[in-house]
Every structure is written in structure tokens, then in C-alpha cells.
Amino acid sequence: MSMSIDIITPEQYITVIRSSGWRVILASAPWCQACKSVKPKLPSLNAPTYVIDVEAVEEFADAEHVTKLPTIFVYKDGHPKLKHEGADLTAVASLVNGP
């Protein structure tokens, strides 16, 4: 899988989550050490991955009720499937990579 793509506007976020197939979005911040440990692991997922800086796109954090970092959102065909708080990708990988 390729590198993660940065989301820099709320409009990009809407476009991403409305796309077909799996989409994984990491809510992150530059100061978050746990986020930095998760980011290099994202390419191991069988889905396009995106990173959104909650400080740069504050509307996202408010709209999605992000209270802890990292928070990982998983969408499939425009529908939310998982909101996971923390750096452990086990649940995310099980969902998008399958058994």
C-alpha cells in the first residue's frame, strides 16, 4: 500500500469518506508522539489511508468529537464502520484486512 495522504480541508475529508471501498483516517497532531508511532504502520492496511491534523482542521475535530489522539476512523462505501482511540491498530487491521 502507498503512503498516507494528508487531508487539509473539511471538503477533502467529506470527499474521502464518501468514496467507495475502505478508507482509514488518522486524526493526529504534530505534538502527538503516539500519532507519530501509528503513521508509519498505516501502509500495512489494505485500504487507502489519510492523516488529518486536528489543529489545522479544527472543524473536523469538533464534528467528529475527537477527544483523544490518535483516533482512527474507518469508513466503507461512505458509511462509518469504526472509531478507534489509541495507537493499537489490531482492531483496524482486522476490519480492513480481513481474517
C-alpha positions as CSV (number, residue, x, y, z in Angstrom):
1,M,0.0,0.0,0.0
2,S,1.2,3.5,-0.7
3,M,1.9,6.4,1.7
4,S,-0.8,8.2,3.6
5,I,-2.3,11.3,2.1
6,D,-2.8,14.5,4.2
7,I,-6.2,16.0,4.4
8,I,-6.0,19.7,4.7
9,T,-9.6,20.9,4.3
10,P,-13.1,19.8,5.6
11,E,-14.1,19.4,2.0
12,Q,-11.4,16.9,1.3
13,Y,-12.5,14.9,4.3
14,I,-16.1,14.7,3.0
15,T,-14.9,13.6,-0.4
16,V,-12.7,10.9,1.2
17,I,-15.4,9.4,3.4
18,R,-17.9,9.4,0.6
19,S,-15.6,7.3,-1.6
20,S,-16.3,3.7,-2.4
21,G,-14.3,1.0,-0.7
22,W,-12.4,1.1,2.6
23,R,-10.9,4.4,3.9
24,V,-8.8,4.8,7.0
25,I,-8.3,8.3,8.5
26,L,-5.8,9.0,11.3
27,A,-6.7,12.1,13.4
28,S,-3.4,13.4,14.6
29,A,-1.4,16.4,15.8
30,P,2.2,17.4,15.3
31,W,3.0,17.1,19.0
32,C,1.3,13.7,19.5
33,Q,4.0,11.1,20.0
34,A,1.6,8.1,19.8
35,C,0.3,9.5,16.5
36,K,3.9,9.5,15.1
37,S,4.2,5.9,16.0
38,V,1.0,4.9,14.2
39,K,1.6,6.8,11.0
40,P,4.4,4.5,9.6
41,K,2.1,1.5,10.3
42,L,-0.8,2.8,8.2
43,P,0.6,1.5,4.8
44,S,0.2,-2.1,6.2
45,L,-3.5,-1.7,6.0
46,N,-5.3,-2.9,2.8
47,A,-7.1,0.5,2.4
48,P,-6.2,4.0,1.3
49,T,-5.0,5.9,4.4
50,Y,-5.2,9.5,5.2
51,V,-3.9,11.8,8.0
52,I,-5.7,14.8,9.3
53,D,-4.1,17.4,11.6
54,V,-6.9,18.2,14.1
55,E,-5.2,21.5,14.9
56,A,-5.1,22.6,11.3
57,V,-8.7,21.4,10.5
58,E,-10.4,22.2,13.8
59,E,-13.9,21.8,12.3
60,F,-13.1,18.1,11.8
61,A,-12.2,17.5,15.5
62,D,-15.4,19.2,16.6
63,A,-17.7,17.5,14.1
64,E,-16.2,14.0,14.8
65,H,-15.9,14.5,18.6
66,V,-12.2,13.8,18.7
67,T,-11.2,14.0,22.4
68,K,-8.1,11.7,22.3
69,L,-5.2,11.2,20.0
70,P,-4.6,9.2,18.0
71,T,-8.1,8.5,16.8
72,I,-8.6,6.3,13.8
73,F,-11.8,6.4,11.7
74,V,-12.7,3.6,9.3
75,Y,-15.3,4.1,6.5
76,K,-16.6,1.7,3.9
77,D,-18.6,2.9,0.9
78,G,-19.4,6.1,2.7
79,H,-20.5,4.5,5.9
80,P,-18.7,4.8,9.3
81,K,-17.5,1.3,10.5
82,L,-15.2,2.1,13.3
83,K,-13.9,4.9,15.6
84,H,-10.8,3.7,17.4
85,E,-9.0,5.7,20.0
86,G,-5.3,4.7,20.7
87,A,-2.2,3.6,18.9
88,D,-3.1,-0.1,18.7
89,L,-4.0,-0.9,15.1
90,T,-5.2,-4.5,15.8
91,A,-8.9,-3.8,15.5
92,V,-8.5,-1.6,12.5
93,A,-6.3,-4.2,10.7
94,S,-8.8,-7.0,11.5
95,L,-11.6,-5.0,10.0
96,V,-10.0,-3.7,6.8
97,N,-7.5,-6.6,6.1
98,G,-10.0,-9.3,7.0
99,P,-9.3,-12.5,8.8
